[in-house]
Amino acid sequence: MMEIEWLEDFLALSSAGVFARAADARNISQSAFTRRIKNLEYWVGTPLFNRNVHPVELTSAGVAFKQTAIDTINALKLTRNDIRNSTRREAERLDFVALHALAISFFPFWLKHMIGHLGPIKSRLIAENFSGCAETILNGNADFMLCYSHPSVPTISDQERYPSTTIARDRIIAVSATETHGKARYDFDTENQTPFLSYPPDTFLGQISRVCIQRGNLEDRITPTYENSVAEALKYACLEGHGITFLPEGVVKRELAEGILIKVSQPAYETQIDVKLYRSIERARPELERFWRLAQK
């Protein structure tokens, strides 16, 4: 198998013309240098140097091979530099994976807060459902995972490899679109069953919604009419008047302030959830450690 060092040896000898001088330039013994030149010639299949003259000269095959050697070395060096620069840029960048709702309603504001303390931060964010978030960080494809947490819903259990810190708190509330006079279009107090916009039962917010429903004894007051795993999608379905849904309060903060959504749940069955940041200890570098230390405060 041909080695890149042989090409560099070849160019050194073609320039120096003397084995001893070329070996010194390559910082190896003359015997080792001579052996590597012979290995290259064996790999090419023909002598590259005329050793009958002093200093040695390139054969016709050597002349033809020289430009190939130069181009190959230059191409490899350029590729190596590109890879090193890319790796350096990736090392400076922090990779996040987050639940869709947090990616839209929480991450931009929170990142701005972190930048205010740390200075400019290069980041990349991938939005996923909870299982996708967990898979991404467990597979080593993200530095941090941003998700909701509640004691009733299992998350990542290996706290030694994936420690977490609580960076915010939120509350699951039920909301409805408003009528023109500012009252809720739907609530839980009507005689008829209320159309309900739900999450798939195996999702985090689906399980938390079920906790709220059970606490409020609401099972007999709602009729599921639409299901979606993305909180933002349920929010817009709610805005269009399709029914009531449970959402993190942070997701609907603006709509509540504008009066286009209204809270229809009672504090007794609303549920507090944490916003947690998980990290992988297997991905460690200065930028990541600085960010993690600040996030823990």
Disulfide bonds with the S-S distance in Angstrom:
none
